[in-house]
Amino acid sequence: THSRKPHLRRNTRVGMEHRRISVGPRDVLRLKKPTNGFLCSLSAKDGHDIEFLSFVVRNDDSKRVLFEIGNGVPMIGQMEVDYDTFDDDDCFRAIKYTFNEDVLRLPVVSTSLTFKVGEKPISNFRMIERHYFRNQLVKSYDFSFGFCIPGSINNWDAIYDVPPLKDDIIKAMVENPYETVSDSFYFVGNELIKHNKARYRYEAMGNEESKVDAKMDRLSLVAPNGCDGGPSLE
């Protein structure tokens, strides 16, 4: 079971983009605002070939799928490549998501990431994810997967204990789309091999929509054995 580890550290410089410098976990844990660019290039894998195959986000209590994307499955939720912010190939590692505002009130969110490892084994695979609103750190997560054998397909389940947000902050996030952003850093040992960015838009929900969502969550809680209210990942 992976647990959330909050990290609030001193500031450090941002916007290092594609310069050939060494960026480690301690460096990104000191960040207090989103990076201006990417802290590693697309080719900064150091021989580690990792391919992301699918990604699922769920309400962890009800197991209802909030977002899903993957090979051979229809997409659930809204996502688009962030062509507006980045050029060339960089835009394909910058994503814009749309969720209902109720997601901001969930106490626990879970994710499942399926990935394939190349010919080289992976040791100490780690993800650090930093979330910001208007350049202020809102939450930070730190997950470790461990060792992956060469040629393996792996499923990485993570539990996000979401800190409660005040109603005025939620209201501001809804009224200011894409000002909520995140940086996701992937390390093998102390070597940064992937850096992805995301921006979020939260849609206000009417009372009727909220009632329907709540009903669906209750139904998924009483699903028959073997069903979790959404697609399963092998």
N, C-alpha and C positions, 0 to 999 in steps of 0.2 A: 504494500500500500504506500503510495507516494503522498506526502503531506506538504502543505504549503509552508514555506519559510520566509517570513517577511524580512526584507533587507532595506534599511534606510542608512545610507552612508554619505560621506562628503562628496562634493561635486567634482567633476573632472571635465576635461575638454570634450567637445563633440565635433561632429562634422569631419572626422578623419577620412571618411569615404574610402577610396581605393588605394591609399598609400600603403606601402609595404612596411607595416609596423606590426608588432606583436600585441594582440589584444587578448587579455585573459579574463576569467570570471570576475576577479576583483575589480577590474577596470569598469565593467558594465554595471556591477553592483553599486558603484559610486555615482552613476549617472542620476541626475535629478530632473532632467528633461529629455525629450526625444532627441535622437541624433539627427543632424542635418542631412546626412546621407547614410551610406552603408559602411560598416566598419571592416568589411572584407569583400573581395571581389567574388564574382560567380565561380571563378576557378580556384578559389582558396580552399581546397579540400585536403591538401597534403597527402594525396594518394587515397583518401577515404571516399569511397563512392557510395553515397546514400541517396536513395530515390524515395520520395514520399508518394505513396500510392492512394491513400484515402484519409479522410479526416471527418470526424463526427463530433458534434457538440450536443450534449443532452442536459435537460433538467435532471439533476442526479436523484432527486426525491421521487419523481414520477417516472423517470427513464424516457420521457418523451423527447424525441429528436427535435432539436432546434435548428440544426444545420448539418448537412451532409454533402460531401463531394468525394468522388472516387471513380476509378476506372470501371465502366460497365454498369454504373448505378445512376438513376436520375438524381439530379441535385435537389436537395431540400433546403429552402431558405434563399436568401439573396446575397449575391457576391459578384463583384466585378473587378477587373484589373484596374489599377490606379494609373491610367494613362495621363491624367492631368498633372501629376506631381513629378513623375520620373520619365526619362527618355530611354530609348533603346531597349536593351534586354532587362535593365533594372526594373522596369515597370512590372515585369512578370513575377517579381518577388515582393510587390507592394499591392495589397488587396484592400478593397472597400467593402465592408459588410453592412447589412441592414438587419436590425433586430427590433422586435417590439420592446417597448420600455419596461415591460414586466421582467425582462431578463435582468435588469439592474437591481431588482428586488429579490432575486433568488438567493437563498443562503449558500447553496452549493451547486456548482456546475461541474460536469465531468466531460472529458474529451477522450477520444480514441484516435490515435495516429498509427496507421499502418505504413511501414517503411521496409524497403529492401536494401540489404547490405551487399556491397560488391565483393571482390576477391580478397580484400584485406580485412582482417578482423577489427572490430571496434571495441575499444576499452574505455570505460568511464564516459559514456555518452550522456550528455547533460544539457538541459534547456533552462535558460533564464529568461523570464518574460516580464517586461516592465510596462505598466499601463499608466497613462497620463491624461489629464484633462486640462486644457489651456496651459500646457507646459508645467503643470504641477503633478508630482507623483501621487497616484491614487492607490495603487496596489502593485505588489511585486511577488513573483512566484519563482521557485527554484526546484526543479525536478531532476532526478538522476535515473537513468535506465540501467546502466551497468555494462556488461559485456555482451557483444553480439558476434556469433560465429560467421565466417565468410559464407556468402551466398544465401543467407537466411532471410526469411520474411518475418517481421516482428510486429507485434501490436503493443503500443505504448498507451496505457490507460493512466490518466492523471485526474486528480480530484482538486478542484479549485474551491477553497473555502472563501467565499466572497465577503469582504468586510461590509457592514451595513453603510449605506449612503444616506445622507440627509435628503429630505424631500426637495429642498431648494437646489441641491446639487443635481439630483435626477432631473428636475425641471430644466435646469440650465443645459444639461447634456442633450435633452430632447430638443430644445430650442436652438441648439448650435450644432447641427450635424457635422460630422467629420472633425470636430475639435477634440474628440476622444480618440486617442491613438495608442498604439503599442509597438514595442520592439521585441522581437523574439530572437534570442541568440542561442546557437547550437554549438556545443563544444565537444571535442574528443580529447579527453584529458584537459590540458590548459590551452588547447589550440582552437581558435574560433574557425569553424568550417562553413557555417551558414548564418545569415542575418536576414530575417524577413521583417517587413513592416506592415501594419494594418491601420486603417482608419474606420471609425464606426459611426453609423447613423442610427438613432433610436426613434421609432415612430410612436407617437401617442396613440393610446388605445381607448376607444369608447367603452362605456359600461357593458354593452352587449357583447363586444369582442372579448372583454375580460372574463365575462361569465362563461362564454364558450370555451375559452382557454382553460379556465379552472375545471370545467366539466370534463374536458379531454384528459387533463392530468389525473382526475379522480378515477376515470375509466381505466387509464393505463396502469394505475396502482392495483387494480383487481383483475388484470389480464390473466388468462390461463397459464398454468406451468409451462415454461419453455418460451413464453412470449414476454417481451419487456416493453411493449408499447412502441417499438421502433425496430428498424433493421439491425441485425446482429452482424458483428464482424468476426470472422474466423481467424 
